[in-house]
């Protein structure tokens, strides 16, 4: 549209003005916001943009490969992929508290990002996908007592590394970011992608994160995505995902008694994640997802549907 076109042109102009011939780094997550920022910056400064993607081992199935395909192969960007799965899992060992998990993941992310950034030539700027609701939320939830959940981003880094921030999406809402992404030619799969938390699958495994639990949840999550897409429901909801509960229940498989894990299915509608309602998806879709998870994911024998809205619940379980 005309407005998005002029937004893109004005942003590119402003970025060029600010950056001059300097170098910029960007933490790519594969989500809509950081993807749009990366493409916008790439249009503005080309090879002087350096993207870093940290594979923390807490990602969805095939995510790391997809990011490389889109940004390195298709957009031809400078992209460093850091495989840090073992480090993250090592530090998460034995940790069950949700905020503790977030802190560990956020801090290690910063450590790794900082180390990688130091290898790059004279970087002076950090580009970030901060949106308008993030700006509001960090103002209204000031102070640790009022913090509902510590959201993980690269906060803290700019000062430590003496970097100047570039936040071209600061005045936009999510739906506007999607329009900008479309204007920039990002693939529809990225534009319509549901939000995915920085701490990833770690906060969807209630209790301790282990490689085995990650394998189970990653498979269940992939099936949820597949079924939502096949039914034409993926684009109709804000988020859809699986949560692995720290509960086992009894079941039967053939003539055998099973005592396996429980997956909770969470599907919500929302406009800005500040409030949300559980989505009234068709029973047939629920049935399809449940059958596939129980039949195809070893170790799971029960699926339940989350019928809580936000508030008083939150979208994520941790
Ligand atoms: P809650 O669970 O607070 O989530 O209702 C609101 C939205 O934020 C996402 N979320 C996070 N995103 N780091 C993120 O980048 C986090 O630590 C985090 N926690 C929740 C969540 O997926 C939902 O879209």
Boltz pocket constraint, residues with backbone or C-beta under 6 A from the ligand:
constraints:
  - pocket:
      binder: B
      contacts: [[A, 102], [A, 149], [A, 150], [A, 151], [A, 152], [A, 153], [A, 195], [A, 196], [A, 197], [A, 198], [A, 199], [A, 239], [A, 273], [A, 274], [A, 310], [A, 313], [A, 314], [A, 315], [A, 316], [A, 317], [A, 318]]
      max_distance: 6.0
